[in-house]
Amino acid sequence: MSCIFCRIIRGEVPSQIVYRDDQVVAFRDINPQAPVHILVVPVRHIAGVADLTPADVELAGRLLLVARQLAEQEGVRDRGYRLVLNQGPDAGQSVDHLHLHLLAGRRFHWPPG
């Protein structure tokens, strides 16, 4: 599979992995948009939010819990952080593998983008 995130998960592409378990891998974004920018991805290839099924409820929740854990680990829990899920090219999804952005370390504005 040529998916860059699948290749990172398999260790074929170097990455700064900050978390790994049997369902989720998290690594630092190579083009960070904030001082803390971590991507939280499922190990299993799922193209995006639109491809989640009712059977994926536990996995979707796991992504959020890992992001919360990483926010604590990075020391940004109390100041705040943003979690972003993009679905499709108009929303800015550039890799067709479900991923959650954990962004922190600077003030964010609303509305985003």
N, C-alpha and C positions, 0 to 999 in steps of 0.2 A: 504494500500500500504506500502511496507517495505522500500521504498526509503528513505535513511537517510535525504536527503534535504527536501523531502515532510514532513517528521516527524518534522524537525526543523521549517519549515514554519507553521505547525499546532501547534507548541508549545509543542510537545510531548518530544522533546529532548532539553536540555538546550543549549543555544547558546548566544553569545554576538552579538545581532542584532544591526546594526548601521543605518539601513534604512529599511523602509517598506512603500509600498503603495499597491494599489489593484492589480498591475501587477508584482511587483518586490520586492524581499527581499534581503538584503545584510547583511552578518555577517562575523565576523573574523574567519579565518581559524584556526582549532585546531592544525595544524602542520605548522606554518608559515615558509615560505621560504625567508622572508624579514621582516624588522621591521614593515612595513605595508603590510599585506596580507589579503585582503578582498575578499570574494566570492559574486558575484552578480548573482542572479538566478531568473528565472521567477517563479511566484507563480504556474502557470499551469505546470504540469509535461510534459516536452519535453525531450526525452532521450539525444539528442545531436544536434549538428549543422546539421547533416545529416537528421534530422527529421523536420527541419524547412520547412515551406511551404510559398508560396507567401503571404498568409494571415497573416504571422508572421512578415512582414517587420516592422511594427510599433513597435512591441514588441522588435525585435532585436535592433532597434535604441534606444529604451527606455533603454535597458541594457547599451549601450554605454554612454548615457547621464547621467544615474545614476552613472556610474563609474567616469565620469568627475566631477560630483558634489561631490562625495566622495573624490576624489583627492584634491579638493579645501578644503573640510571640514577637511581633515587630514593634510593640510598644505604642500602638496608635489607637487602641480601643477607646480610651477615654476622650481623646481629642476628636475622634470621628474618622470615618472612612466611607468610601462610596463603593458599592457593588454594582457592576454593570454587566448585563447580558444583552448581546446584540443578536438579532435574528435577521439574516439576509443582507444583501449588499446595500440597500437603501439605509439600513440602520448602522452600517459600518462593519459588518462581520466580514473579515478578510480571510479567515481560515475556517473552512467547513468542518469544524470539529467543535462541538459544544464547549464553551469556555466562559468562565466567570472572571471578570477583572476585579481585583481588589486594589483600589487606588487610595492613597493616603499621603499625609506628610505636607499638604498644602491646603489652602482654602479653595473650595469648589464653589461655583456659581450655579444659579438656577434661573432659567431652564438650561440644561446642558445642551451643548452643540446646536 
